[in-house]
Amino acid sequence: MEKMYHISYDRLWKLLIDKHMMKKDLQKASSLSTNVITKMGKGESVTLETLAKICIALQCKLSDIVEIHLKEV
């Protein structure tokens, strides 16, 4: 069986709520483009560099903002 994965940014969106931030606040704090934020909103993959910028801006760990869900196909 082949294994597929799905990237979830649900932890990031919850963290933003906890910090009383909006996506546009995250965009400014991490110097990211609107396209990157949009991709993440759709659950699409982004670069590790992008995730690092977010972690630095929010002072958190990678595991605080992203999850990888495996599923067998």
PEGIUR-V419947 format. One record per pair of residues at least 24 apart in sequence whose C-alpha atoms are under 8 Angstrom apart, sorted by the first residue. I is the first residue (numbers start at 1). J is the second residue. Records with the same first field share a line. If there is no record, write none. Layout:
I = J + J
This chain:
1 = 72 + 73
2 = 72 + 73
3 = 70 + 71 + 72 + 73
4 = 70 + 71 + 72 + 73
5 = 68 + 69 + 70 + 71
6 = 43 + 68 + 69 + 70
7 = 43 + 44 + 45 + 66 + 67 + 68 + 69
8 = 43 + 66 + 67 + 68 + 69
9 = 40 + 41 + 43 + 65 + 66 + 67
10 = 65 + 66 + 67
11 = 64 + 65 + 66 + 67
12 = 64 + 65 + 66
13 = 65
15 = 64 + 65
26 = 54 + 57
29 = 57
30 = 54 + 56 + 57
